[in-house]
């Protein structure tokens, strides 16, 4: 069975994994833990723990349990109280960190509980924060601040040195394919690439590197970025490696939906500039990889995962 390691965070990673779990692959998800917003940020600050939000989302996306259990984990308290806006999954993971002694052990317990066929690994078990460094050495502390000030930031780093989870390095070494998921380019994908241990592991890895492209740009982070511009940014952080394969959308979206995104959310469809992407040395696998859900553009996780699986079967 082919071994696939997927790096990311947030909703984009969760959508991709919900499709990948349906195919005969040994999937490992590696998740950033530097989020500092909403419920995650509050628990991180008050309990002095790593960010649990993205870990919880990924666990749910890979789960193989009944719908009511999933609904329970997704339940978010809405009444005005100290639990307001906290989803059950975050509170459960925070409790398990205390009981089991670490986020890694808490995640392993949840993996068994949710009958997940695969592995979920936090990038680190330590509490860390992302920092953006500007032209004049000004600093932007925290993932939310970094996301809002990307245009003013020249370098990303963490607030301290930390140990990368050992299993992450081993999984990279053993991988048949390494994937960077859709999601926030600067706050979900690049935080993996700026860690020395992971960067060195990529250099030594035999597995090709694949990027599953975002469908739309992210305001403040990737305004007007085309497909090739996403790849250029990733390549600049990968240093000695480059993106080998790209899964991208080449189908048109209804003009009314595109207009709505442009007007209300200041988002544009990521321009599919195939020739420029190929000039960067990447093989482009393109198809319609989206669907519309109540006016919202989403990745078709099943179609996208099928394209990934088909690529792997070519390499047999």
N, C-alpha and C positions, 0 to 999 in steps of 0.2 A: 504494500500500500504506500502510495506517494506521501511524503511528509511536506506539509505546507505550513509556513509560519507567516502570520498576518500581523502587521504593525499598524496601530492607529489609536483611536479614541472617539468617544461620542457616538452619535447616531449613525454616521457613515459606516463605521466599523460594524456596528450591530446589524445593520441591514445586510451587509455582505455576508456576515457569518450565518445569518438565518438561512441563506441559500447554500453556502458551502457545506453545512452540516448534513445536507440531503444527499451528498455525493460520497462515494467510497474513497475518502482521503483522511489521513491523519492530520487534523488541523490543530494548530496551536495559535492562540490569540495573545499578543503581547500589548499591554495597555499602559498608556501614560497615566501618571498619578499626580499631576501638578495642577489640576483644576482647583479653582478657588472661588467658584460662584455658587449662588443659591444654597440649597441644602448641603451639598458637598463641602462648600467653603465654610459653612457654619460649624459642621461637625469636625472638620479638619482643625479649625481654630479652637473650638471649645474642648475637644477631647485629645488634641495633639496627636492626630493620626494621619496617615496618608489619605489622599482623596479617594473616596470609594464609589463615587457616582458612575463613572464610566465602567468600572469593574462590574457593578451591579447590572448595568444595561447589557453588557456583553454576556454575562451569565444567563440572563433571561433570553437573549436571542439564540443561545445555543441549547437551551433547556429542552428536555423531552418529558415533560410532565403535563398534567391536565390543565385545562384553561383556567379553572378557578384558582389554582395555585399561582399561576402566572398573574392573574388579575389581583390577587392578594399582594404579591411582591411589587406590582406597579402602583398599588393604591397609595395615593398621596393625601395626607391629612389636610383638610381645608378649613376646619373650624379654627377660630381665633384661640390659640393656645401655644404653649412652648413647642408643640409638635407641628405647628402650621407649616405647610409646604414641604414637609419631610416625607419622602416615599418610604414604604415599609422596608424595601430592599436595603436602603442606606442605613437605617437603624439596625437592621439585622446584621449587616456586615460590621458595623461599628461594635456591636455587642460581641460578635464572634472574634474580632481582633483582640478584645479584652480576655475572652475565654481561651482562645487558642494561642494567643501570644504574638501573632503577627498577621499581616494582611495575606501573606502567601498561604499560611495554614487555614485561615478563614476562607480563602478562595477555594482551596482544595476540598474543604468540607462541603461548601456550597456546590461544587462540581459534582460530588457524589450524590448529594441530596437531590439535585436537579437532573440526575441521570444523563449527564453530558458526555457524549462520545467525542472526546477531545481534551485539550488542555487550555486553561486560562491562567496567564501569568502577569502579575503587575511588573512593570519595568524595574521597580525597586520596592522594598518594604519600608523605606524611610519616608518621612514627611519632607517633601521638597517643593520649592516654588521656582517658577520660571522668571527670568529677569531679562528685559530688553535694554541694550546699551545704545544710546543715541550718538550722533555726530560729535557732540560736545561732552561726551562721557556721562550725560544725564541718564538716570536709570528709571525704568518702568517696572515696578514690582507686581508680580502676579499675572496669571494667564489672562484674566479679563483686561487688565491694563495693557498688556502686550498686544492683544488682539485689536484693541482700539487705537493703538499708536504704531502700527507696523510701518507706516510711511516715514516715521521719524527714527526707526530702529535700524541699526547697521549690524548688530550682533546679538545672538541669543545665547544665554548661559543659564545655569542653575545657581541658586543662592548658596550652594555648598557642594562639596564633593560627596558622593554617596556610592554605595555598593549596588551594582546591578545584580538582580536576581540571578544566581548561578545557572539555573535551568534555562534562562533565556539564551545565554551564550552557547550552551550545549545544543539547544534546539536549532540555532543558526548554523552551527557546524554540521548538523545532520540533515538539514533541509534539502529537499529537491526543488523547492520554489519559495522565494521570499516575496511577499506582497505588501505594498503600502496601500492602505485602504482609502476610499473617499473620505473626505472630512476636512476640517480646518487645517490648511497646509502648514501654517506657522505654529499652531498650538496643539495639534493632534499628531502630526507626522514628524516634523522636524525635531521636536523634543527627544525623539528616539535617536536621531542622527548626531546630536551634539554630545552624546555620551561617549567617552573614549573607548570603553570596553566594547560597546556595540559597534562603533565605527571600525575598530580593529577586527572584530569578528566578521563584519561584512567583507573586509579586504581579503580575509582568508577563506571565506565561504565559496564553495563551488557552485552553489545554486544561483540561477539567474534572478535578477531583480525585476519585479513587475509593479507597475503603478496602475491602479484602477481609478480613472479620472473622475473628478467632480463633474456634475452636470451643469451647475451654475456657479458663478463667481460669488465670493463672500465680501460683503461691504466692509471697507476698511482694511481688508487683508489682501484680497486678490482682485480688486477692481480692474475690469477689462483684460484680465489675464486670458490668453489663449491656451490651448493644450500644450504647445511647445514651451510657453513661458512657465507653466507649472513644472515641466520636465527640467528646464534650465535651473530653476531654483533648487529642485531636488538634487540635481547633479552637482551643484555648487557645494552642497552640504555633504554629499557622499564622498567627495574628494577623489579617492583612488578607484572608485567604482562608478558606473553610470547605470541609468535605467535601461534595461534590455528589452522589455516588452511593455506595451501600453494597451490597456483595454479602454476603449473610448466610444462615445456615442456619435454616430454620424447621421442620425435621423432628425427630421425637423419636428419642432414642437408647435402646436397650434398657436397662431399669431396672437390671439386674444389672451392666452395664458402668458406668453412671452411679454406682452404689453403690461399685464398686471404685475408681473415680477419686476419689470423695469420701473414702473411707476410707484408701486406701494412698498416694495422691499429693496429697491435699488440694486437688484441682481440681474445679471445677464447670463444667457447661455454661454458656456465655455466654447469658444470658437474652435472648430475642428480643423486645424491647419496640419493636415497629414504630412505634406512634403517637408515642411520645416521640422516636424517632429522626427521624421525619418532621417533627416540630415544630422540629427543629434545622435544617431546610431541606434535608435529604438525601433523595434518591429511594432507596427501598429495593427492591432486586431480591433476592427470597428464593426458596430452593428447598432440596432436600436436597443438600448439598454435601460430605457426608462418606461414608466407608466404614469398615468395621471390619477391621483387619488383625491377626489373632492377638490379639484382645482390646484392640487399640490404636485409638483414634479418630484418623483421618487425613483431611485434605482430599482430596476427589476432584478431583485436579488437572485431569482432562479435563473434568468437568462444570463446574467453576468457570471454566475457560478458555473453555468454550463460552458461558457466560453473558456473559463479558467481550466475546468476539467478537461475539455477538449484539447487545450494546449498541452496539458500534462500527458495526455495519451499519445500525442505526437512524439513525445520524447522517450517513449518506451523503446 
